[in-house]
C-alpha cells in the first residue's frame, strides 16, 4: 500500500509538470518545498523581498524529482542527504480556476558553503523554532510545524488561497491527515 501511494504521488508530480511560471498562474502546477536541517537543528531559510521561506521550486523542467531537489540544494551551494517525502498538500484559489499540488521534503545538510541564489536577498541557518515562526506564509508555517513535530508521518491537507489586495491569505480547509508512516 505504501509503495502504491508513493507511486501515485510521483505520478501526480510528473503529470503536473509544464513550462509556465508560478507567479502568473494560467495552469495547474506543482511546487516542491525542501526543509534542510543541519547538525545544529537549524533550518535553511531564504529571504526575498522581506519574506522568509524554506527553499522551493516550481516543478516546470524536464527532470526527475530528485534531480530537481538536488539542483535546488546546489543553488544554495550545499549537498544534502537523499530527500524524504514528508507531505503532499493541495491548494485551491478563490480568485482563479487553477490549483497547485505541493510536496514537502526533508533532507539533512551534508557539506558545502552556503551561498545566496540568484533572485534571493539573503539565506541563513536559523534555529528550528525561530525558523518556523519566521516563515512568512501561514500555510507553509503550519505545514512545517506539523512535519517537524511528527517526523514519522507523511502528511496531507488542503488550503484555500484568497486575494486581498496584494496579500494572499491562506485558510486550511482540510485538517492535516496522515497519508502513511514514513521510515
TIBA-691747 format. One record per residue: residue number from 1; residue in three letters; x, y, z of N, C-alpha, C in turn. Coordinates in Angstrom, 3 decimals. Layout:
# TIBA-691747
   mardo   lumlum       n_px       n_py       n_pz      ca_px      ca_py      ca_pz       c_px       c_py       c_pz
     NUM      ALA          X          Y          Z          X          Y          Z          X          Y          Z
...
END
This chain:
# TIBA-691747
   mardo   lumlum       n_px       n_py       n_pz      ca_px      ca_py      ca_pz       c_px       c_py       c_pz
       1      UNK      0.822     -1.199      0.000      0.000      0.000      0.000      0.868      1.266      0.000
       2      UNK      1.923      1.247      0.835      2.804      2.404      0.932      3.468      2.691     -0.413
       3      UNK      3.952      1.633     -1.080      4.602      1.826     -2.373      3.612      2.364     -3.400
       4      UNK      2.357      1.917     -3.339      1.342      2.401     -4.279      1.085      3.889     -4.082
       5      UNK      1.038      4.341     -2.843      0.815      5.763     -2.563      1.999      6.583     -3.064
       6      UNK      3.227      6.102     -2.824      4.412      6.824     -3.296      4.401      6.918     -4.817
       7      UNK      4.049      5.818     -5.479      3.984      5.823     -6.948      2.926      6.813     -7.421
       8      UNK      1.752      6.817     -6.783      0.701      7.771     -7.152      1.159      9.213     -6.973
       9      UNK      1.831      9.499     -5.855      2.322     10.857     -5.617      3.337     11.255     -6.681
      10      UNK      4.228     10.347     -7.038      5.218     10.645     -8.074      4.544     10.898     -9.414
      11      UNK      3.522     10.110     -9.738      2.797     10.314    -10.999      2.114     11.673    -10.995
      12      UNK      1.474     12.041     -9.885      0.839     13.360     -9.800      1.848     14.469    -10.038
      13      UNK      3.030     14.337     -9.418      4.081     15.354     -9.604      4.490     15.430    -11.071
      14      UNK      4.710     14.287    -11.684      5.157     14.276    -13.075      4.087     14.813    -14.017
      15      UNK      2.835     14.494    -13.768      1.757     14.978    -14.625      1.526     16.475    -14.485
      16      UNK      1.981     17.038    -13.381      1.776     18.458    -13.144      2.861     19.332    -13.761
      17      UNK      3.869     18.728    -14.384      4.969     19.495    -14.977      4.487     20.288    -16.175
      18      UNK      4.971     21.538    -16.304      4.788     22.346    -17.500      5.736     23.508    -17.436
      19      UNK      5.703     24.377    -18.430      6.713     25.425    -18.546      6.229     26.795    -18.085
      20      UNK      5.023     26.964    -17.621      4.543     28.271    -17.185      5.087     28.611    -15.809
      21      UNK      5.090     29.888    -15.471      5.658     30.338    -14.210      4.615     30.384    -13.104
      22      UNK      5.070     30.205    -11.886      4.243     30.196    -10.686      3.596     31.554    -10.412
      23      UNK      4.281     32.650    -10.697      3.806     33.969    -10.313      2.557     34.405    -11.087
      24      UNK      2.334     33.896    -12.271      1.190     34.281    -13.071      0.454     33.020    -13.512
      25      UNK     -0.302     32.402    -12.593     -0.865     31.098    -12.908     -1.871     31.145    -14.058
      26      UNK     -1.609     30.312    -15.026     -2.528     30.108    -16.144     -2.740     28.606    -16.314
      27      UNK     -2.484     27.865    -15.245     -2.471     26.413    -15.302     -2.415     25.851    -13.881
      28      UNK     -2.611     24.556    -13.757     -2.331     23.861    -12.509     -0.825     23.609    -12.469
      29      UNK     -0.236     23.602    -11.294      1.200     23.377    -11.211      1.567     22.727     -9.887
      30      UNK      2.820     22.266     -9.809      3.338     21.601     -8.624      4.506     22.399     -8.062
      31      UNK      4.554     22.509     -6.740      5.659     23.157     -6.039      6.309     22.109     -5.151
      32      UNK      7.630     22.096     -5.127      8.369     21.225     -4.218      9.105     22.104     -3.221
      33      UNK      8.851     21.858     -1.956      9.493     22.638     -0.894     10.438     21.713     -0.139
      34      UNK     11.629     22.240      0.186     12.678     21.438      0.786     13.064     22.023      2.147
      35      UNK     12.835     21.242      3.185     13.234     21.620      4.540     14.591     20.961      4.787
      36      UNK     15.649     21.788      4.858     17.005     21.280      5.040     17.433     21.593      6.477
      37      UNK     17.851     20.556      7.183     18.221     20.691      8.592     19.699     20.354      8.751
      38      UNK     20.428     21.213      9.481     21.851     20.944      9.708     22.055     20.234     11.055
      39      UNK     23.318     19.967     11.399     23.648     19.234     12.627     23.313     20.010     13.902
      40      UNK     23.066     21.299     13.779     22.733     22.136     14.942     21.222     22.334     15.080
      41      UNK     20.439     21.528     14.354     18.975     21.626     14.362     18.495     22.990     13.869
      42      UNK     19.209     23.512     12.888     18.812     24.758     12.242     18.250     24.430     10.862
      43      UNK     17.315     25.254     10.408     16.679     25.084      9.103     17.206     26.158      8.165
      44      UNK     17.477     25.758      6.933     17.909     26.723      5.921     16.696     27.540      5.480
      45      UNK     16.827     28.862      5.589     15.751     29.774      5.188     16.310     30.783      4.199
      46      UNK     15.482     31.154      3.227     15.886     32.182      2.265     14.932     33.360      2.373
      47      UNK     15.464     34.525      2.073     14.694     35.759      2.157     14.616     36.385      0.772
      48      UNK     13.404     36.794      0.432     13.183     37.506     -0.819     12.131     38.574     -0.551
      49      UNK     12.517     39.814     -0.728     11.613     40.946     -0.514     10.982     40.903      0.879
      50      UNK     11.817     40.702      1.902     11.412     40.670      3.309     10.488     39.516      3.670
      51      UNK     10.407     38.490      2.830      9.630     37.294      3.137     10.589     36.121      3.306
      52      UNK     10.389     35.345      4.374     11.254     34.208      4.679     10.535     32.905      4.374
      53      UNK     11.255     31.984      3.706     10.711     30.686      3.331     11.812     29.636      3.367
      54      UNK     11.399     28.367      3.387     12.332     27.286      3.102     12.486     27.232      1.582
      55      UNK     13.596     26.711      1.082     13.804     26.656     -0.373     12.689     25.883     -1.086
      56      UNK     12.350     26.350     -2.282     11.319     25.663     -3.066     11.572     25.876     -4.547
      57      UNK     10.890     25.068     -5.335     10.952     25.239     -6.780      9.599     24.900     -7.375
      58      UNK      9.295     25.572     -8.468      8.120     25.226     -9.260      8.595     24.145    -10.219
      59      UNK      7.924     23.028    -10.182      8.345     21.871    -10.971      7.934     22.087    -12.418
      60      UNK      8.839     22.701    -13.193      8.497     23.061    -14.570      9.599     22.732    -15.564
      61      UNK     10.546     21.895    -15.170     11.624     21.478    -16.069     11.508     19.983    -16.315
      62      UNK     12.118     19.533    -17.379     12.137     18.105    -17.684     13.216     17.446    -16.833
      63      UNK     12.845     17.074    -15.620     13.776     16.419    -14.723     12.996     15.592    -13.721
      64      UNK     13.673     14.636    -13.127     13.057     13.807    -12.104     13.005     14.591    -10.797
      65      UNK     12.188     14.141     -9.869     12.007     14.845     -8.607     13.345     15.027     -7.877
      66      UNK     14.102     13.947     -7.723     15.374     14.040     -7.002     16.343     14.977     -7.718
      67      UNK     16.347     14.962     -9.049     17.207     15.883     -9.799     16.840     17.333     -9.481
      68      UNK     15.552     17.618     -9.434     15.100     18.971     -9.129     15.508     19.403     -7.736
      69      UNK     15.357     18.521     -6.747     15.717     18.859     -5.371     17.230     18.994     -5.204
      70      UNK     17.997     18.136     -5.879     19.462     18.274     -5.844     19.890     19.586     -6.496
      71      UNK     19.249     19.920     -7.601     19.539     21.181     -8.286     19.235     22.366     -7.366
      72      UNK     18.127     22.266     -6.641     17.745     23.327     -5.706     18.801     23.485     -4.609
      73      UNK     19.240     22.386     -4.016     20.259     22.498     -2.956     21.580     23.026     -3.523
      74      UNK     21.904     22.639     -4.757     23.123     23.147     -5.392     23.066     24.657     -5.599
      75      UNK     21.874     25.204     -5.858     21.734     26.656     -5.988     22.167     27.362     -4.700
      76      UNK     22.019     26.676     -3.580     22.413     27.235     -2.284     23.849     26.860     -1.920
      77      UNK     24.535     26.149     -2.820     25.936     25.799     -2.612     26.163     24.618     -1.699
      78      UNK     25.129     23.821     -1.453     25.271     22.734     -0.483     24.860     21.388     -1.074
      79      UNK     25.337     20.346     -0.416     24.948     18.964     -0.705     24.071     18.490      0.450
      80      UNK     23.093     17.641      0.118     22.144     17.157      1.121     22.021     15.634      1.037
      81      UNK     21.454     15.051      2.089     21.111     13.636      2.046     19.954     13.450      1.070
      82      UNK     19.638     12.230      0.774     18.514     11.955     -0.115     17.234     12.509      0.519
      83      UNK     16.505     13.385     -0.186     15.293     13.982      0.389     14.221     12.926      0.672
      84      UNK     13.507     13.145      1.758     12.455     12.227      2.200     11.107     12.951      2.114
      85      UNK     10.169     12.372      1.399      8.834     12.963      1.299      8.181     12.995      2.670
      86      UNK      7.685     14.175      3.081      7.042     14.318      4.387      5.635     14.912      4.306
      87      UNK      5.231     15.379      3.107      3.888     15.926      2.999      3.489     16.173      1.557
      88      UNK      2.183     16.093      1.326      1.632     16.333     -0.007      0.313     17.080      0.190
      89      UNK      0.238     18.311     -0.312     -0.871     19.198      0.007     -1.466     19.803     -1.256
      90      UNK     -2.770     20.056     -1.206     -3.434     20.700     -2.340     -3.860     22.110     -1.947
      91      UNK     -3.758     23.003     -2.921     -4.159     24.398     -2.751     -5.138     24.749     -3.859
      92      UNK     -6.273     25.331     -3.469     -7.214     25.900     -4.433     -7.227     27.405     -4.206
      93      UNK     -7.655     28.125     -5.223     -7.650     29.584     -5.180     -9.068     30.089     -5.404
      94      UNK     -9.463     31.120     -4.648    -10.811     31.664     -4.865    -10.819     32.798     -5.891
      95      UNK     -9.662     33.094     -6.494     -9.587     34.191     -7.449     -9.153     33.745     -8.846
      96      UNK     -8.927     32.452     -9.044     -8.724     31.891    -10.388     -9.022     30.391    -10.343
      97      UNK     -9.223     29.755    -11.494     -9.686     28.361    -11.506     -8.585     27.308    -11.385
      98      UNK     -7.369     27.677    -11.039     -6.272     26.732    -11.033     -5.961     26.254     -9.624
      99      UNK     -5.244     25.158     -9.544     -4.854     24.614     -8.247     -3.380     24.222     -8.291
     100      UNK     -2.818     23.999     -7.109     -1.439     23.537     -7.033     -1.366     22.330     -6.115
     101      UNK     -0.404     21.497     -6.388     -0.042     20.394     -5.507      1.339     20.722     -4.971
     102      UNK      1.517     20.576     -3.673      2.785     20.966     -3.053      3.355     19.803     -2.258
     103      UNK      4.542     19.410     -2.647      5.257     18.320     -1.982      6.272     18.923     -1.028
     104      UNK      6.339     18.377      0.160      7.320     18.815      1.154      8.291     17.680      1.412
     105      UNK      9.576     18.001      1.290     10.634     17.030      1.517     11.532     17.526      2.641
     106      UNK     12.123     16.589      3.379     13.101     16.926      4.419     14.407     16.240      4.055
     107      UNK     15.511     16.971      4.214     16.845     16.427      3.978     17.798     17.012      5.008
     108      UNK     18.883     16.328      5.228     19.938     16.802      6.126     21.058     17.427      5.302
     109      UNK     21.617     18.492      5.835     22.790     19.129      5.249     23.973     18.175      5.376
     110      UNK     24.763     18.044      4.296     25.946     17.189      4.310     27.218     18.020      4.243
     111      UNK     27.296     18.929      3.262     28.516     19.716      3.103     28.251     20.914      2.202
     112      UNK     29.257     21.781      2.119     29.199     22.918      1.208     29.164     24.252      1.924
     113      UNK     29.507     25.281      1.161     29.489     26.661      1.650     28.196     27.312      1.197
     114      UNK     27.427     27.799      2.130     26.154     28.425      1.826     26.362     29.651      0.936
     115      UNK     25.551     29.766     -0.116     25.603     30.945     -0.981     24.178     31.414     -1.263
     116      UNK     24.065     32.668     -1.655     22.761     33.263     -1.946     22.432     33.037     -3.422
     117      UNK     21.363     32.282     -3.703     20.983     32.052     -5.097     20.503     33.331     -5.772
     118      UNK     20.572     33.338     -7.083     20.072     34.472     -7.858     18.596     34.699     -7.528
     119      UNK     18.232     35.956     -7.337     16.850     36.307     -7.032     16.506     36.319     -5.554
     120      UNK     17.428     35.873     -4.711     17.215     35.888     -3.264     18.031     37.023     -2.653
     121      UNK     17.531     37.567     -1.527     18.229     38.655     -0.851     19.168     38.163      0.247
     122      UNK     18.845     37.008      0.845     19.648     36.503      1.943     19.307     35.034      2.156
     123      UNK     20.223     34.285      2.740     19.972     32.918      3.201     20.659     32.762      4.550
     124      UNK     20.030     32.005      5.437     20.587     31.823      6.776     20.166     30.477      7.328
     125      UNK     21.031     29.919      8.175     20.641     28.800      9.019     19.999     29.412     10.251
     126      UNK     18.773     29.036     10.534     18.028     29.633     11.645     17.549     28.505     12.559
     127      UNK     17.687     28.668     13.891     17.203     27.630     14.812     15.766     27.222     14.481
     128      UNK     15.494     25.928     14.601     14.238     25.351     14.125     12.993     26.125     14.584
     129      UNK     12.836     26.354     15.879     11.638     27.049     16.377     11.526     28.457     15.802
     130      UNK     12.639     29.150     15.763     12.660     30.514     15.231     12.364     30.526     13.728
     131      UNK     12.901     29.539     13.007     12.693     29.465     11.558     11.228     29.259     11.223
     132      UNK     10.569     28.374     11.959      9.153     28.103     11.704      8.334     29.369     11.917
     133      UNK      8.617     30.093     12.987      7.874     31.325     13.265      8.202     32.435     12.279
     134      UNK      9.408     32.416     11.737      9.846     33.463     10.813      9.226     33.299      9.425
     135      UNK      8.759     32.103      9.128      8.165     31.825      7.820      6.984     32.760      7.581
     136      UNK      6.978     33.405      6.423      6.046     34.494      6.142      4.654     34.074      5.679
     137      UNK      4.477     32.825      5.269      3.175     32.374      4.768      2.572     31.404      5.779
     138      UNK      1.341     31.679      6.218      0.749     30.897      7.307      0.635     29.409      6.976
     139      UNK      0.275     29.062      5.752      0.136     27.634      5.430      1.490     26.934      5.454
     140      UNK      2.526     27.576      4.950      3.861     26.984      4.978      4.312     26.833      6.429
     141      UNK      4.017     27.815      7.241      4.325     27.782      8.666      3.630     26.585      9.327
     142      UNK      2.321     26.433      9.088      1.551     25.339      9.684      2.079     23.976      9.240
     143      UNK      2.345     23.845      7.951      2.819     22.567      7.418      4.189     22.231      7.986
     144      UNK      5.093     23.192      8.007      6.440     22.958      8.519      6.392     22.542      9.987
     145      UNK      5.565     23.203     10.781      5.402     22.818     12.190      4.937     21.373     12.319
     146      UNK      3.949     20.992     11.515      3.392     19.642     11.569      4.450     18.592     11.211
     147      UNK      5.203     18.870     10.161      6.238     17.937      9.714      7.337     17.793     10.762
     148      UNK      7.741     18.898     11.377      8.797     18.851     12.395      8.303     18.157     13.667
     149      UNK      7.059     18.426     14.042      6.504     17.848     15.268      6.269     16.340     15.133
     150      UNK      5.883     15.889     13.928      5.565     14.478     13.694      6.368     13.964     12.489
     151      UNK      7.681     13.763     12.666      8.541     13.425     11.529      8.370     12.005     10.990
     152      UNK      7.638     11.148     11.688      7.475      9.768     11.237      6.211      9.548     10.427
     153      UNK      5.547     10.650     10.061      4.300     10.561      9.296      4.426     11.431      8.051
     154      UNK      3.895     10.941      6.943      3.779     11.764      5.739      2.362     12.328      5.759
     155      UNK      2.264     13.662      5.707      1.001     14.362      5.931      0.349     14.831      4.645
     156      UNK     -0.972     14.940      4.690     -1.757     15.556      3.636     -2.620     16.632      4.247
     157      UNK     -3.225     17.447      3.411     -4.108     18.518      3.856     -4.417     19.419      2.682
     158      UNK     -5.351     20.333      2.885     -5.756     21.232      1.793     -5.954     22.649      2.308
     159      UNK     -5.651     23.610      1.422     -5.731     25.025      1.760     -6.455     25.784      0.658
     160      UNK     -7.131     26.852      1.057     -7.766     27.773      0.121     -7.007     29.092      0.195
     161      UNK     -6.593     29.588     -0.966     -5.848     30.841     -1.044     -6.778     31.924     -1.574
     162      UNK     -6.811     33.055     -0.896     -7.612     34.205     -1.316     -6.689     35.314     -1.795
     163      UNK     -7.276     36.321     -2.372     -6.505     37.503     -2.746     -7.193     38.718     -2.146
     164      UNK     -6.433     39.433     -1.308     -6.921     40.649     -0.677     -5.880     41.722     -0.965
     165      UNK     -6.119     42.524     -1.991     -5.112     43.493     -2.430     -3.904     42.737     -2.945
     166      UNK     -2.736     43.053     -2.368     -1.506     42.350     -2.743     -1.243     41.127     -1.863
     167      UNK     -2.079     40.901     -0.878     -1.901     39.790      0.056     -2.635     38.543     -0.454
     168      UNK     -2.138     37.368     -0.024     -2.754     36.091     -0.394     -2.917     35.222      0.852
     169      UNK     -3.888     35.574      1.709     -4.082     34.777      2.924     -4.541     33.358      2.584
     170      UNK     -4.077     32.410      3.397     -4.457     31.012      3.200     -5.267     30.522      4.385
     171      UNK     -6.181     29.611      4.099     -7.039     29.043      5.138     -7.046     27.528      4.961
     172      UNK     -6.802     26.808      6.056     -6.853     25.354      5.998     -8.307     24.918      5.832
     173      UNK     -8.581     24.111      4.806     -9.947     23.624      4.577    -10.075     22.125      4.834
     174      UNK     -8.978     21.404      4.844     -8.932     20.012      5.284     -7.801     19.918      6.291
     175      UNK     -8.139     19.540      7.519     -7.110     19.424      8.557     -6.086     18.381      8.139
     176      UNK     -4.893     18.480      8.734     -3.841     17.528      8.436     -4.346     16.106      8.680
     177      UNK     -3.974     15.210      7.793     -4.298     13.811      7.940     -3.096     12.982      7.492
     178      UNK     -2.867     11.852      8.151     -1.722     11.038      7.786     -1.979     10.309      6.465
     179      UNK     -1.010     10.390      5.548     -1.082      9.605      4.326     -0.515      8.223      4.582
     180      UNK      0.636      8.177      5.299      1.237      6.917      5.717      2.406      7.214      6.646
     181      UNK      2.870      6.192      7.336      4.045      6.314      8.182      5.274      6.373      7.287
     182      UNK      6.226      7.229      7.610      7.476      7.263      6.865      8.514      6.457      7.615
     183      UNK      9.547      6.075      6.916     10.627      5.294      7.563     11.908      6.054      7.514
END
